[in-house]
């Protein structure tokens, strides 16, 4: 009887092993595309192929893609050129705020991928500290944005920033318009080249749409350790796609930013076709708490 149970247990292990191997074999590679566009930076797109968690991750970057971004209103096309590690850039061209854009990605062996987004046109932003201001490292404030062009719903996110050397920065502006070199952004397209800026918390979405000119309360930020004079807040107007992505990141720990993922894992994506990733638009203002 013991021998029979041992054989049966061994057969179960073999079946489980073969089933796991079969699942790995069934993994289908998809295009993985990321692009966050804003008026302060040239167009930039990262194109990779997806891979299972257990496997070869040494050759995920795609260098032979045809990547085109189109202004949906003017029909102007921007052809992307591969520069490094699956990253494609335009030749100095930048998107315009207040316009819709469409991306088309074609790669041999993969289905055609496409997505659309909108770049909000953010005008003036008024930031007010709460009456308590800073107490025991806590900071709370409100902000009131003015939109230069409106979609039916406006969406926002924010993050706290500490300036190490105020004299090197233009007042009220984060140096996101600086051109990052090919390796400075760690492979993250449209990542802000922060230089002497330190982000104190991740980009947090404001829950729900924001009306033009409304006062938006911000949850207390308790990661502050420094002088108020060194603090700024980055207010980011985001497209609805970017907003949904941020919500998903905050609530479900999404792995959209990685091309390596578990078998059949769910991720947020706004791409149509056999691809996943994010094509999102945004514009931003960085405001110092003490002018």
Secondary structure, 3 states (H helix, E strand, C coil): CHHHHHHHHHHHHHHHHHHHHHHHHHCCCCEEEEEEECCCCEEEEEEEECEECCCCCCCCECCCCEEEEEECCCCCEEECEEEECCEEEEEEEECCCCCEEEEEEECCCCCCEEEEEECCEEEEEEEEECCCCCECCEECEEEEEEEEECCCCEEEEEEEEEECCHHHCCCCCCHHHCCCCCCCCCCCCCCCCCCCEEECCCCEECCCCECCCCEEECCCECCCCCCHHHEEEEEEEECHHHHHHHHHHHHHCCCCCCCEECCCCCCCCCCECCEEEEEEEEEEEEEECCC
